[in-house]
Amino acid sequence: MCPRSGVSFDEFELVTPDEVARLRTVKCSQLDVIPQIHFQNIWPKMIQVVCRLINSSLISGVFPSMFKESHITPLLKSPTLDPDVLQSYRPVSNLTFLSKVLETAVSSQLMKHFTTHQLLDQHQSAYRPGHSVETAFQHVYSSVSQQLARGRAVFLVLIDLSAAFDTVSHDNLISLLASKFGIGGNVLQWFQSYLSGRSYKVKIGNSLSESVACEVGVPQGSVLGPILFNCIMAPLPQILRSMGIGCHSYADDTQFWVSFSEDNDSINNEAVARKRIIRAFSAISSFMQDNHLKLNPSKTQFIPFSRKNSPSSFAALQLEDGVCIEPSDEVRNLGVVMDNKLSFTSHANSIRRSCFFQLKRLRSIRSFIPKQQFVTLVHAFITSRLDFCNSIFYSLPDSLVNRIQTVQNSCAKCITGAKKFDSATTARKTLHCLPVRARSKFKILLMAHRIVHDPDSIPTYLSSSFSTTKHARTTRFNLSNTLKTDYSFKLITVGGRSIFVAFLSF
């Protein structure tokens, strides 16, 4: 993954006061002397000063030392985890407001360099414009369903890292930025200054620990930390693809899959697929060791997909180092509960259960807050869950979608004050709210529109599968471009679940 000839990023562009005004997308932290509510009032008068501070740092290639200390507040990763176990916490760094503004100015120029020269891997999502969890999951889901539609079985492996952001070597990162991403000169000097001399204090309640030097890792909670971690992980998808293995990477969540014929006489059968997975794990382990990262075998998951044999009939994965990974009936993949039959029944039940729990809590305070604020809370706690990765609802049966629809119906009746036996459809129309399946179709249509009219705003792993064509005869119906793809499948039930089919069906 060497940068092309002439691709370099040696000098920053100076920012203007108008650009600084648009950079204020972060909040004050406990390290800031001025509270957030007062900072908003004085911000217009500080723009010129902040602009000079940012440009001074960009010109000198020095990150101010006063911005290098952070307070780490351990946050529980999930309410279901044991709070007495240290591994249950995520070390989030609280940084000063001005340090985040400076990082935001740098990150916008860094991402512009990556995007212009296409330096990040196309199958690498997270922290990139247009690359969401939904597009990443749809790529994996469509790839698996396409192989199943061709009558093949699929082994999907989800890799987990231990303390991924906290073990990155600064020396390796600087070397990678220079050799692989064409960063040099004053820009490379700035990143060296940004990573060196950092320290942190751990804050629990009102107690604050002594300052500790941070010699490895990128700060969780910073603006540049996730982008720099993307740079470290960028070569991994290319390593897997060079071995003929499909893969996708989202931050520290990497997954790869191997398809095979279930015919024992076939050249590419299950035994061969397992050997390919073992070789892939060996390559991943070498990559992790070279970059001071650590695999977490206890959280690495393996799920088989098959239409011919029962998924429970597949044996566990036996790796070279003695690690045994048992097959799972369902896994949580990028926030979506994915079962081995691709029915998504557990995912729908999970959404329904969590949404009704939130709605019950909101109903208890309904009479104490204005209607508009209540609507905002419903959208924040419930609608956001219904819309998360809702493009998969397009392929689900009505019986399953209707279970999710009951959540939206209850929310609409709660907002409008309708009674138990009143029409939910009338309540939805009053709120101008599309039903669940229609919202799913709308999102798919929006993706298809972007592929035709703005392909740069959609990930390459989705847009590259399509081309646009114009009809030979010019009529009012044929004035627009039409999507065309080489995607093909034999089994309509499975192959029709792919988002590529959904794009062409409207």
PAVEX-54840 format. One record per atom (N, C-alpha, C): x, z, y. Coordinates in steps of 0.02 Angstrom, whole numbers, plus 50000, padded with zeros to 5 digits. Layout:
BEGIN
XZY ...
This chain:
BEGIN
500425000049941 500005000050000 500445000050062 500884995350069 501314994750127 500944991150183 501054993250247 500724989850302 500984982750308 500544978350331 500744971350340 501274970850395 501634965450394 502164964350443 501874964150513 502174967950558 501944968150627 501414973350641 501184976850589 500674982150598 501034988550615 500944990950676 501274997150697 500855000650749 500955007050753 500615011250803 501135015950831 501445013950886 502015017550914 501845021550977 501345019251014 501185022551078 500435023551083 500245029451110 499545030851123 499315027251187 498675025751190 498375023451252 498145029551291 498265029451356 498055035051398 497295034951405 497005040951407 496285041551413 496085042051486 495475040251500 495195040551568 494715046451573 494555048751633 494065054251640 493395052751608 493175046451611 492535044751579 492575045551503 493145043751474 493225044551402 493255051951383 493575056051425 493605063151412 492905066251415 492495063951461 491815066551467 491415065151403 491555059451371 491205057751310 491505061251249 492105064051256 492425067351199 492145074351187 491765077051233 491535083951226 490975084451175 491165083951112 490685084351057 490795090451014 491225095051036 491375100950997 491155107151036 491135112751001 490915119051030 491495123851039 491385128651082 491885133851091 491905138351029 492485141451019 492565145950962 492725152950988 492865157450942 493025164350961 493695164850996 494115159650990 494765159751023 494715157951097 494155155051117 494075153151187 493855159151229 494155159651288 494005165151333 493305164351363 493115158051377 492475156651410 491945155351357 491375158851358 490845157551310 490555150551318 490235148151266 489955141351266 489455140251321 489015145151334 488485144251384 488765143451454 489325146751469 489635146051535 490085139951538 490375138151481 490815132351479 490445125951497 489815125451476 489425119451491 489335118551566 489305124051603 489195123651676 489825121451713 490405123551689 491025121851724 491375115651697 491105112751641 491435107051611 491525101151658 491015099151699 491115093451744 491705094251792 491855100551810 492415101651856 493085101851820 493075102251754 493695102751715 493925096051688 493515090851696 493675084451664 494345081651687 494475081851752 495105079151778 495705083051751 495635089651748 496185093851723 496315092451649 495765092151610 495835090851538 496125083951526 495935079151567 496195072351560 496955072251570 497195075851621 497925076151632 498275079751575 497945084951548 498245088651492 498315084151431 497795080351415 497815075851357 498345070551365 498355067251424 498845061951435 499555064551435 499655070651460 500325073551459 500555074551387 500105076751343 500275077651273 500415070951239 500015065851254 500105059351223 500745055951246 500925056851308 501535053751335 502165057251307 502155063951306 502745067651284 502815067951209 502265066651173 502295067151100 502335074251075 502065078851115 502095086051097 501385088851096 501225092251041 500585095751037 500695102851063 500325105051113 500445111651144 500445117251093 500945121551097 501025127051049 500455132051053 500135132651112 499595137451120 498975135451080 498955129051058 498385126751019 498505127050943 499085129550923 499275129150853 499065135250812 498805140350844 498585146150806 497835145750794 497625147650735 496915147450717 496725153950684 496075155450689 495795161150654 495385158550595 495545160750536 495205158550475 494655163550457 494045161050454 493475165050433 493255162650364 493365166450312 493155164250245 492395163550240 492165157750218 491455156350210 491305155150137 490765158050113 490565157250044 490345149950032 490645146649982 490495139649969 489765138449950 489485143149913 488795142449890 488495149449882 487855150449898 487555157049891 487545159549819 487605154949771 487585156849701 488245159449675 488795158649713 489455160749690 489555168249699 490015170949661 490165178049663 490575179549726 490325183749772 490695185249834 491315189449823 491405192349763 491995196349749 492575192149724 492475185649713 492995181149688 493265177049747 493925177249756 494225173849814 494115166249812 494085163349751 493995156149745 493305153949768 492845158649779 492175156849801 492135155449876 492695156349912 492685155649985 493055149450007 492835146850064 493165141050095 493495143450160 494155142550167 494505145050227 494425140250286 493915141350326 493775137150384 494155139750444 494515135350478 494915137350536 494515136550600 494525141850641 494225141650708 494785140150758 494715134550793 495215132350841 494925132450911 495355132150960 495125132151029 494775125651047 494355125951097 493965120051118 494425114451140 494935115951181 495365110651208 495775107351153 495965111151102 496355108151047 495925103051011 495285104451002 494845099650968 494715093551011 494675094451077 494585088651121 495205084151117 495795087151116 496415083251110 496445079651043 496255083150990 496255079950924 495745074350920 495175075150953 494665069850953 494925063550988 495295064451042 495585058751077 496075055051033 496475058750995 496975055750951 496625052450891 496125055750863 495795053150803 495445046550817 495155045750877 494825039450893 495315033650894 495915034750920 496425029450920 496715028350851 496785033750812 497055033050744 496565029150700 495915030750703 495425027150663 495355019950685 495445018650750 495435011650773 496015007750742 496595010850737 497175007650705 497045006350631 496755011350596 496605010450525 496095005050514 495575004950555 495025000150546 495244993050564 495614992350618 495824985750640 496254982350587 496704986050557 497174983150509 496984984550437 496384987550426 496124988750358 496634992350314 496874998050338 497405001650304 497135006650252 496515008750260 496225013350211 495915009350154 495895012250095 495625008750038 494875007750046 494625001950024 493925000350033 493465004849991 493725007749936 493325012249896 493465019549912 493645020649973 493775027449997 493295028950054 492845033550044 492355035350095 492535041950127 492075044650167 492155051050203 492575050150265 492325052850319 492665053050384 492815046050410 492395041250392 492465034450417 491785032050441 491765028450497 491115026050523 490775021550471 490135022850459 489735018750413 489825020450340 490295024750324 490425026750254 490125033650243 489525033850217 489175040150207 489175042250134 488915048150121 488835050450052 488375045650014 487865043250049 487365039050016 487665032349995 488055029250037 488365022850018 488855023849961 489225029449962 489695030849908 489325031949842 488785035849843 488415037049781 488085030649757 487835026549802 487505020349782 488005015649748 488635015649771 489135011549739 489255013749667 489305020349656 489415022849589 488795021649546 488215023149573 487585022449536 487455015249516 487565010649563 487455003549549 487965000849499 488585003249503 489095001049455 488935003349384 488705009549378 488525012149312 487915008449284 487395007649325 486785004349302 486904997049285 487374993849320 487534986849305 487854986249236 488304990849219 488614990649153 488104992149098 487654996849111 487134998349062 486664992349052 486534988749107 486104982849102 486424977349062 487084977349056 487434972449015 487504974648943 487184980248926 487204982648857 487824986548840 488184989048890 488794992848878 488675000248893 489085004548866 489065011748880 489585013248934 489505018948967 489945020749023 490145028049016 490795029449026 491045036249033 491205037349106 490875042149138 490995043849208 491345050649211 491915050949246 492305057049252 492355058849326 492185065049342 492205067649410 492765072749415 493255071249457 493855075449463 493775080349521 494015086349511 493995091449563 494705094049576 494855095449639 495505098049659 495455105349679 495985108949669 496015115949689 496335116449758 495965119349806 496225120449874 496545114049900 496165108549898 496455101949913 496765101549982 496405103850033 496655103150102 497225107950117 497295113150077 497765118550093 498455117750062 498545112550021 499195111849987 499565105550006 499325101850055 499635095550075 500325096950105 500825093350082 501505094150108 501575090450175 501815093950225 501895090850291 502425085250289 502965086350253 503485081250249 503235074950215 502855075850161 502575070050126 502085066350170 501685070050209 501195066950252 501525062850307 502035065550338 502395061950391 502725055650362 503025056350303 503345050550271 502825045150255 502245047250232 501715042450214 501445038950276 501355042650331 501115039450393 501605034150418 502245035450409 502755030750433 502815024750388 502815025850321 502955020450274 502345016350255 501765019350252 501165015950227 500685013850282 500685017450338 500185016250390 500485013650455 501135012250456 501455009150514 501475013550576 501465020050568 501475024650625 502205026650639 502395025950700 503085027550719 503135029250792 503755029650816 503875030950887 503565037450912 503255037050970 502975042851003 502375045750964 502015041350929 501435043650891 501655047950832 502165045650796 502415049550740 502715056150763 503035056050822 503315062250849 502755067150866 502195064550890 501625068950907 501345072250844 501295068450789 501035071250727 501525076350697 502165075150705 502655080150683 502575086650722 502455086050787 502345091950828 501685095350811 501185091250794 500525093950777 500545098150713 500935096050664 500955099450599 501445105250597 501955105150639 502485110250636 502295116250680 502545121950659 502455128050699 501755130850700 501335128950654 500645131450653 500625138350621 500135142350641 500045148950614 499295150550612 499125155750575 498425157650570 498365165150559 497775167650576 497585174550563 496905174450527 496825178850480 496205179350442 495765184650474 495135182750488 494665187250520 494085188650474 493985195050458 493425197250417 493065202750456 492465201150477 492095205850520 492445206450587 492625212550607 492985213650669 493735214850657 493955214050595 494655215250578 495035208650578 495635208850606 496055202850613 496735204350583 496965199950539 497615200950506 498185199050553 498785200250530 499375198150567 499465190550561 499835187650606 499945180450608 500395178350550 500195172950516 500575170250459 500725162950472 501345160950458 501545153950469 501185149350419 500965143550444 500625138650402 501105132850390 501445132950332 501965127950318 501705122050278 501115122650249 500815117150210 500075116750228 499775111050212 499055110250220 498855107750288 498255105050291 497945102950354 497365107550367 497265109750430 496755114850444 496055112350430 495685116150388 494975114750378 494595117150440 494205112750468 493855114250530 494155110550589 494735107450579 495035103350632 494745096350631 494875092550683 494635085650687 495085080850648 495735081850653 496205077350620 496335079050547 496195085150527 496335087250458 496025082750405 495375081350408 495065076950358 495345069850358 495505067250417 495775060450421 496475060150390 496875065150402 497545065350373 497505066250297 497015070050274 496935070750201 496725064050170 496325060150206 496155053450183 496785049250174 497265050050218 497895046250213 498265048050150 498275054550133 498615056850072 498275053850011 497615053650010 497235051449951 497165043949946 497355040249998 497245032950000 497555029149941 498165030849917 498445026849862 498095027849794 497725033449786 497435034949720 496945029649695 496455027449736 496005022249711 496365015849691 496895014149726 497275008149709 497625008949642 497875014949628 498205016249564 497715015349507 497105017949515 496595017449462 496365010249453 496265006649508 496034999649502 496564995249471 497194996849483 497734992949452 497734993649376 497404998949351 497344999949279 496694997149252 496324993649295 495684990649274 495124995649268 495155001049307 494655006349303 494275006649369 493605006749365 493195007449424 493235014549451 493245015249518 493325021849546 493025022149616 492925028149640 492725029249709 492965036149730 493185036649792 493465042849818 493085044849880 492875051149882 492545053849941 492885060549958 493335060250008 493745066050025 494135068349963 494045074649941 494405076949882 494015075949818 493425072849822 493035071349762 493175064149739 493535063549685 493705056949657 493355056249589 493045050549578 492715049249514 492905042149491 492965041549426 493125034949397 492715034149334 492615027849315 492205026349257 492505020749216 492375020949151 492615015949104 492025013749062 491905007249059 491365004549017 491645001748953 491245001648901 491474999148836 490874997048794 491024992948745 490514990748697 490444996048643 489824997348623 489705002348571 489754999548501 489954993248496 490084990148431 490784991948408 490844995048350 491504997248326 491984991548314 491714985548302 492144979748290 492394976548354 492144978948411 492334976048475 493044977948493 493374973548531 494064974948553 494054980848602 493554981048645 493504986448695 492954991248673 493114995648625 492615000348601 492745007348629 492405012348601 492455019048628 493165021848622 493495020648566 494175023248557 494645020548611 494585014148626 495005011148678 494835014148746 494195015348759 493985018248822 494275025248832 494285029148779 494565035948784 495315035748798 495675030948768 496385030248782 496505028348855 496065024048882 496135022148952 496015028148998 495545032448979 495415038349020 496015043049018 496325043848959 496915048048953 497485045348996 497585038748996 498105035749038 497935036749112 497295036249129 497095037249198 497235044449220 497095049249177 497235056249193 497985057349201 498375054049161 499105054749167 499345052049234 499065046349254 499255043449319 499025047849377 498425050749370 498165055049423 498585061349428 498775064249371 499195070249371 499865069049405 500165063249390 500805061549422 500725060749498 500165057649518 500035056749589 499945063549623 499585068049590 499465074749619 500105078649625 500535078249574 501165081949577 501615079249632 501625072649641 502045069749694 501815071749763 501165073249770 500895074949836 500715082349842 500975086449795 500875093649797 500135095549795 499745091849758 499035093349748 498945095649676 498395099149664 498285102149598 497585100449572 497555097749512 496925096449479 496605103049456 495945103149456 495585108949432 495195107049369 495505107649310 495175105349248 494515109049234 494455115249257 493855119049242 493235116249277 493345112649333 492785109749369 492755102149361 493215099249325 493185092049310 492635090749259 492205085949273 491615084749232 491635077749201 491305077149145 491285070849108 490565069849083 490275064149100 489585062749080 489555055649050 489305054948989 489235048248958 488545045348971 488525038748978 487895035148986 487845029948931 487285029748897 487195024948843 486455023648831 486295017448815 485605015748797 485525014948722 486085014548686 486055013448614 486105019948576 486555024448597 486655030848563 486455036548609 486295042148579 486135048048617 486765050748651 486715052448716 487315055048751 487615061148718 487195065048682 487455071048650 487885069448588 487865063248567 488255061348507 488985059948523 489165059748587 489855058348607 490265064748605 490875064048580 491315069848574 491635071448642 491955077248645 492285079348707 492905075148720 493125075148782 493745071648801 494345076248786 494815073748747 495415077448731 495995074448770 496255078248819 496795075748860 497475077648831 498005074748859 498675075648830 498915082848836 498735086348889 498985093148899 498555098448864 498135096248817 497735100948779 497075102748811 496925099948869 496295101448903 495735097648869 495185101148857 494605098148825 494015098448873 493725092748888 493155092348935 492535090348896 492065095048892 491455093848855 490985089148895 490615084848861 490145080448896 489565084448925 489335082448984 488795085849018 488155081549016 487585084949012 486945081449015 486785079249086 487005083149135 486895081349204 487455084349247 487615081049302 488135083349347 487885082649419 488165086649463 488015085949534 488545081349565 488345075349580 488795070249604 488655068949678 489105071249722 489035070349794 488365072949819 488145078549791 487515081649812 486905079249776 486965074349732 486405071649693 486475073849621 485945076649593 485955078649523 485845072449480 486365070349445 486365064149406 486355065849332 485815063949297 485765065349225 485975059349184 486095060449119 486365055049077 485855049649060 485225050649080 484725045349070 484555041749135 484875043949190 484755041049257 484015041349276 483685046749255 482985047649273 482905051349339 483405055349358 483405059349420 482825064249423 482585066249365 482045071249363 482295077949389 482885080049368 483155086449391 483295086249466 483505080449492 483635079849563 482985080549603 482455077349580 481805077849614 481545084949612 481615088249555 481395095249549 481805099849594 482445098449600 482875102449643 482675101749716 482535095649737 482305094549806 481645098149819 481175097249772 480515100349780 480575107949784 480985110849741 481055118049739 481365120849804 481905117649827 482235120149887 481805119049950 481445113449952 481025112050011 480435116850016 480115118249961 479555122949962 479795130049978 480395131649958 480675138249976 480765138750052 481035133450082 481135133350154 480465133250191 479985129450165 479335129050197 478975135850196 479055139450141 478755146150137 479045150750190 479685150250202 479995154450254 479775152350324 479705145750335 479485143450401 478765145250415 478345145150364 477645146950374 477565154250399 478025158450378 477975165550397 478105166550472 478425161750506 478555162450578 478175157250618 477715153650584 477355148150618 476985150450680 476685156250679 476265158550735 476675161550792 477335162150783 477745165350834 478155160550877 478165154150859 478555149250897 478125143350917 478305139850972 477925133950993 477945128450940 477465123950944 477395118750894 478005114150893 478265112250952 478825107550954 479445110550921 479565116950933 480145120250901 480035120750825 479415121750805 479265122150733 479385115450700 479195109950734 479315103250707 480065102050699 480455104350748 481185103550744 481465107250683 481205113250671 481435117150613 481255113750547 480655110850544 480445107250484 480895101350471 481065097650523 481525091950514 482215094250493 482445099850520 483125102250505 483185104850434 482675108550410 482725111950346 482385108150288 481915103650303 481545100450250 481615092850251 481475089750308 481515082450312 482215079950297 482715083750318 483405081750304 483545081650229 483235086150192 483315086150119 482945080350087 482365078650114 481985073050086 482325066350100 482675065850156 482995059550175 483705058850146 483975064250118 484655063850091 484675059450029 485055053950032 485125049249976 484435047049950 483955046149996 483285044249974 483225036949955 483765032949961 483725026049939 483655025449863 483825030749826 483745030549754 483005031149735 482575033549781 481865034249766 481535027449754 481865022149779 481585015449771 481485013749697 481935015849655 481915013949584 481575019049540 481345024649568 481045029849527 480305028449515 480025030849460 479305029749447 478865033549496 478245031349502 477775034449549 477655041849532 477645043449469 477515050449449 478035055149477 478665052849482 479195057049508 479195057149585 479085051349615 479065050949688 478475054949715 477925054949679 477335058649702 477465066149704 477895068549660 478075075749661 478455077349725 478885072749747 479245073749810 478775072849869 478285068349861 477805067049915 477395073249931 477265077449881 476885083549895 477225088149945 477885087849947 478255091849996 478105089450066 478155082850076 478015079950142 477285081150162 476825080650115 476125081950130 476015089050154 476335093850120 476265100850139 476555102150208 477115098850223 477415099650290 476965096850344 476675090950332 476235087850381 475615092050394 475325094850341 474735099050350 474905105650384 475505108150371 475715114350403 475825113350478 476105107650497 476235106250568 475585105150606 475145101250577 474515099550611 473995105050606 474105110050564 473625115450555 473035113550511 473115108350470 472575106150426 472465111350372 471855111450346 471675116150294 471875113550225 471765117550174 472015116150108 471745109550080 471095108250089 470795102350059 470715096550108 471035097050167 471035091450215 471495085950190 471395080050216 471785074250195 472505074750220 472975074250174 473685074250194 473865067650227 473545062150207 473695055550237 473515055650311 472945058650328 472745059050398 473255063150438 473505068650409 474005072750442 474645068950453 474865064950403 475475060950411 475395055650465 474815052450467 474695047250518 474685050350588 474435056450593 474435059850658 475145060850683 475595062250637 476305063450654 476715057050653 476395051250638 476745044750634 477325045250585 477185047850526 477705049050476 477605044450416 478105040650399 478065036350340 478095040450277 477735038550224 477795042150160 478485041350130 478615045150078 479295045650049 479555038850026 479155035149987 479395028749961 479495023750018 479075023850068 479155019350124 479785020950163 479955027350169 480575029250204 481185026750164 481115026850098 481655024250056 481745016750067 481195013050067 481225005850079 481495004250148 481305008250197 481545007150266 482305007850269 482575012850234 483305013750235 483655007850202 483375005450146 483674999750112 483644993450155 483084992450188 483014986750234 483514987250291 483634993250315 484114994250369 484814992450346 484994994350285 485654992550258 485714984950250 485174981750225 485194974450216 485244970950284 484914973550334 484954970650401 485664971050428 485994976650416 486684977450440 487154972850402 487024971650338 487454967050300 487424960050330 486824957950351 486734951150378 486994950550449 486814955450491 486944954750563 487554958650587 487764963750551 488344967650573 488724970150512 489034965550475 489364967550412 489934972550421 490224972850481 490774977550492 490544984750494 489884985950503 489624992650508 489404995450440 489504991550388 489304993650321 489934993550277 490004998050229 490614998150187 490714991550151 491344989850141 491514983550108 491264983450036 491254989250002 491044989249933 490304987649925 489914987549980 489224985249978 489154978150006 489464976850063 489384970350096 489744964750060 490304966250024 490694961049992 490334957849933 489814961149908 489434958449852 488924953249873 488864952149938 488344947649963 488644942250008 488294936850013 488444931550060 487784929250090 487814926450149 487204923950181 487164916450175 486574913950168 486464906750161 485864904750202 485854898650225 485304895850263 484944890650221 484294890150229 483904885350192 484034878250218 483974873550173 484094866550192 483564864050241 482944865950228 482394863850271 482284868950326 482204866550386 482104870950444 481364872050455 481124877850439 480434879850453 480454886650486 479884888750512 479864895350544 480024900850494 479834899950431 479974904950380 480724905150362 481064899450368 481754898950346 482264899350402 482044901650462 482504901850518 483044907150508 482884912650474 483364918150466 483824916950407 484374920650408 484854920350352 484564923950291 484784921950232 484554924950170 485154927650132 485074933650104 485604936650064 485634933349996 486244932449971 486364929549906 486924933449872 486854934749807 487354938649771 487434935749700 488014937149671 488144935049602 487964940549552 487674945949577 487484951549533 486984949149481 487114950449418 486674948349364 486604953949313 486034954049278 485924959149228 485444956449175 485494959249115 485074957149060 484464961649052 484554968049060 484004972849050 483694974549117 483064972349127 482744973049192 482634980349209 482454984449161 482304991449175 482894995049205 483494993949177 484084997349202 484394993449260 484474987049253 484804983049305 484414982949370 483754983649366 483354983549427 483434989749469 483774994949443 483875001049482 484425000349534 484844995249527 485404994449573 485154992949643 485524995449692 485344994149762 485444986849779 485864983249741 485954976149753 485304972349739 484934974449689 484294971449674 483784973149728 483824979349752 483364981449805 483474977449868 484094975749885 484224971749944 483884964949940 483844962149881 483564955349872 482824955249859 482514961049850 481814961249830 481324961449887 481564962149948 481104962550006 481084955850042 
